Amino acid sequence: MTASEVCDGTLDEAAQAALRRLSGVDRFDEMPGTNEAGASSLFSVRYAVRHLHDAYPTRGTCWVYKSGAGNDHPLLEIRFSAEERYPKATGGQPYRLGVYAGAGRDGANVFFRCPTRAPSTKASVGDTKYVQADMYSAAGTLRGEHQDTDRMAILGSMSRAVAREAGCASGAGLDEGRTGS
């Protein structure tokens, strides 16, 4: 698939370009098969929103692989979850996304305002005020000079799609055009 097709088509043009820079390729694969809940492993925004409160292995996750790389490890693993709080930035916040955005050696996170209600008492987490977009990307697997900014472009684009589906886009702090830089 192309960069415009991965992760349920959630990558805007800036995020698509960022994915191509990070990977050095134009074609991608997603995780085939099913997750622990028996649902398709292909990422779906609708599934991700419906399962924000689930345990870690059954949350909506987008696994992006370089096409034909023959690699068991994804280039990117992006997962969304309901959260009660967010980390406080120490010093200035370099990325203007949501209420908190940060990048490190092996990934990046964006937290945005999005009140959600736990679907049942069996949920992994109760009612929350925030959603976390969490990206894992193993150190040394990405390319480019601006890896953190590119990862934020991808998380920002995907987070906007999740916020729209969850009905919280207007207060999420993820306005169009914000790519994290």
C-alpha positions in Angstrom: 0.0 0.0 0.0 1.0 3.6 -0.4 1.5 6.1 2.4 -2.0 7.5 1.7 -3.5 4.1 2.4 -1.8 3.0 5.6 -3.4 3.4 9.0 -7.0 3.6 7.5 -6.0 6.5 5.3 -5.4 8.9 8.2 -2.1 10.4 7.0 -2.5 13.8 5.4 0.0 15.0 2.8 2.6 16.2 5.3 2.4 12.9 7.2 2.6 10.9 4.0 5.8 12.7 3.1 7.1 12.2 6.7 6.5 8.5 6.4 8.4 8.3 3.1 11.3 10.2 4.6 11.5 8.1 7.8 11.3 4.8 5.8 13.2 5.7 2.6 10.5 3.7 0.7 7.2 4.4 -1.1 5.3 1.1 -0.4 4.2 -0.3 3.0 2.4 -3.2 4.6 0.3 -3.4 7.7 0.0 -6.2 10.2 -2.1 -9.0 8.7 -4.4 -11.4 10.7 -6.3 -10.7 13.9 -5.6 -9.2 17.3 -6.3 -10.9 20.7 -9.9 -9.9 20.5 -10.3 -11.6 17.2 -10.7 -8.4 15.3 -8.7 -7.6 12.1 -5.2 -6.3 12.8 -5.6 -3.7 10.0 -6.0 -0.3 11.7 -9.4 1.2 11.7 -10.2 4.6 13.2 -13.6 3.5 14.2 -12.2 0.4 16.0 -9.5 2.5 17.7 -12.1 4.9 19.2 -14.4 2.1 20.3 -11.6 0.4 22.1 -9.8 3.3 23.7 -10.6 1.9 27.2 -9.5 -1.7 26.4 -6.5 -3.5 27.7 -3.3 -2.9 25.8 -3.3 -5.9 23.4 -6.9 -5.2 22.1 -6.6 -1.5 21.5 -6.6 -0.2 17.9 -3.0 -0.3 16.6 -1.4 0.5 13.3 1.7 -1.5 12.5 3.5 -0.1 9.5 6.2 -2.2 7.8 8.4 -1.5 4.8 6.8 -3.5 2.0 8.8 -6.6 1.1 11.4 -6.0 3.8 10.9 -9.5 5.2 11.2 -8.0 8.7 9.3 -9.2 11.8 9.6 -5.8 13.4 7.4 -2.9 12.3 8.9 0.4 11.3 6.2 2.2 13.4 3.6 0.9 15.9 1.0 3.5 16.7 -1.7 2.9 19.4 -4.4 5.1 20.9 -5.7 4.9 24.5 -7.9 6.7 26.9 -5.9 8.4 29.7 -6.8 10.1 33.0 -3.9 12.5 32.9 -0.9 13.6 30.8 2.8 14.2 31.6 3.8 17.7 32.4 6.4 19.1 30.1 9.7 20.1 31.7 11.0 23.3 30.2 9.4 24.4 26.9 7.2 22.1 24.9 8.9 21.8 21.4 5.7 20.5 19.7 2.5 22.4 19.6 0.1 19.4 19.5 -2.6 18.7 22.1 -1.9 19.3 25.7 1.4 17.4 25.6 3.7 16.1 22.8 7.1 14.7 23.1 9.6 12.5 21.3 12.4 10.3 22.5 14.9 7.8 21.3 12.3 5.0 20.6 9.1 6.8 20.0 6.8 9.8 20.4 3.5 10.6 22.3 0.7 13.1 21.8 -1.9 13.6 24.5 -5.0 15.6 23.5 -8.3 16.7 25.2 -11.0 14.2 24.4 -13.4 13.2 27.1 -14.5 9.6 26.8 -16.7 7.3 28.8 -15.7 3.8 29.7 -18.1 1.4 27.8 -18.5 -0.9 30.8 -17.2 -1.6 34.3 -14.9 -4.2 32.7 -13.0 -1.5 30.9 -9.2 -1.3 31.5 -9.6 2.4 32.4 -12.6 4.4 33.5 -14.0 7.7 32.2 -11.2 10.0 31.0 -10.5 13.5 29.8 -7.6 12.7 27.4 -6.5 10.4 24.6 -2.9 9.4 24.1 -1.4 8.6 20.7 1.6 6.5 21.3 4.2 5.7 18.7 7.0 3.1 19.1 9.8 3.2 16.5 13.0 1.3 17.4 16.1 3.5 17.5 18.2 3.1 14.4 15.3 1.9 12.1 14.3 5.4 10.9 16.0 7.7 8.3 16.2 11.4 7.8 17.5 14.4 9.6 14.2 15.4 11.3 12.9 12.2 12.7 11.1 13.7 15.7 9.3 16.3 13.6 8.4 13.6 11.1 7.0 11.3 13.8 5.0 14.2 15.2 3.6 14.9 11.7 2.3 11.3 11.6 0.9 11.3 15.1 -0.7 14.7 14.6 -2.5 13.6 11.4 -3.7 10.3 12.9 -4.8 12.0 16.1 -6.9 14.5 14.2 -8.7 11.5 12.5 -9.3 9.8 15.9 -10.5 13.1 17.5 -13.0 13.6 14.6 -14.3 10.1 15.0 -14.6 10.5 18.8 -16.4 13.8 18.4 -13.8 15.9 20.3 -11.9 17.6 17.4 -12.9 21.1 18.3 -11.3 21.1 21.7 -8.4 18.7 21.1 -5.8 21.3 20.2 -4.9 19.4 17.0 -5.9 22.1 14.5 -5.3 21.4 10.8 -1.9 22.5 9.8 -0.3 21.6 13.1 2.3 19.0 12.3 4.2 19.2 15.6 6.9 21.7 14.5 
